[in-house]
């Protein structure tokens, strides 16, 4: 890792059954293992129902997101600017995205163990795999 710059990412979602929406997107720029600069944290309002079991885990209700959340496109655009060209690292995103490895725009992210992610910008949810170099490619 040395002094390589990367992004540590965490999400909260509406659950594990499709359709799955990200309701919180949080990230921290890292240089090696040291946090660098301000963190990123935004709530997303998809105007979608949040199952009670998801609310018990993440603490968010539709009312909270309607009050404090921002339009998803606005959040993803801000996140895209925050990330720049840095690789993303996430843990257990397969669980947080309804059994899929990817999340919708701005990036397709890794699931399972922390992994370097090959960046894509298409707005889609796609299964992912690991290439021969240990990179996740969706």
N, C-alpha and C positions, 0 to 999 in steps of 0.2 A: 504494500500500500504506500509506503513512504509518504510523499507529499502529493499524491494524485488527488485531484478534485473529483468528488462524486456526490450524489444525492441519496440520503436515507429517507425512505418514503413509508408512510403509514396511511391506511384508509379505514373508514367505518362505512358500512353499507346497510342497505335495507334488509339484508338477510342472505340466505344461501339458495333460495329458489328463484328462478327466473320469473319476471325480469328483476335484475339486481341493479340498484342504483347506488352510486357513491354519494354519501351524505356528508362526509368530512374528508378533506384531503389535507394532510399535514406532511411537511418535509423539512429537512435540515441539510444545508450545504455542509459538506465535510471536506477537510484537507487531511488525508491520511485518516487517523482516528480522532481528529480534533474538530469540533464544530467550528464553522466559519461563517460569520455574519448572522443576520437575523433568520429566524425560522419562518416557515410559511404555514399558515393554518387558515382554512376557509371552510365554511359550511355551504352546501349546495342544496338549492330548493328545486326539486324536480316536479313539484306538485303531484307527488305520488303517495299512496298509502304506505305507512311503515308498519309492518306486522308487530304486534305487541311483544313477541319473543325477541325481535331485533331491538326494540326500544329498551327492553330490560337489559340487554348487553351493552348497547352504546349510549343509552341515556337520551336519545333524540326522539322527539315526536314530530308529527306533521306540523303541529302548531309552532313548535320551536323553529323548525326549518322555514316555515312561511314567514315568521317574524325576523329571523336572523340570517337566513340563507340567501345566497346570491344565485342569479341564473347560472346554470352549469357552463355555458359557453364563456361567460365572463370569468369564471373561476379557472377553467382550463386554459384560457388565453393568458391569464396572470401566472398560472403555474408554468406554462411553457416559457414565459419570459424568465421566471425564477430559475428554472432548470438550465436553460441554454442548451449547450451541447454535452453537458455532463452525463455520465451513465447513471442509471437509477438502480438502487438496491432496495428490495422489499422482502419481507418474510411472510409466508403463508398466504399469499394473495390468491392462490387457488381457492382456499376456503372463503375468503372475503369477496369473491366474485362469482359465487354460484356454481363452483366446480370448473370454471373456465380459468385459464391463466392470464387472460388479458382483460384490460379495462378499456372503456371508450376513451377517445381523445383525451389528452394529447399524446399519450404514449401507450404502448403495449408493454405490460409489466410482467415480471417473473413471479411464479408461485413456488411454494415449497420452501426449499432452503435459500438463503441469500444468494443472489446470482447477478452477474453483470448482464445488462439488458441491451439488446440491439434495438435502437430507437426506430419507431415507425410513427407516422402521423395520420394514418387513415382512421376515421371514426368507426370503429367496429369492435366487437368482442370475438376473439378467435382463440382456439386452443393453441398451446405453445409446446415447443420441444427444446431439447438442448443439442447444440451442434457439437462437433468434435473438439472444440476449444473450451467447452463449458459455458458458452454464451447461450442465452435463451433467445430463441427466434420464434416469433409468433407468425 
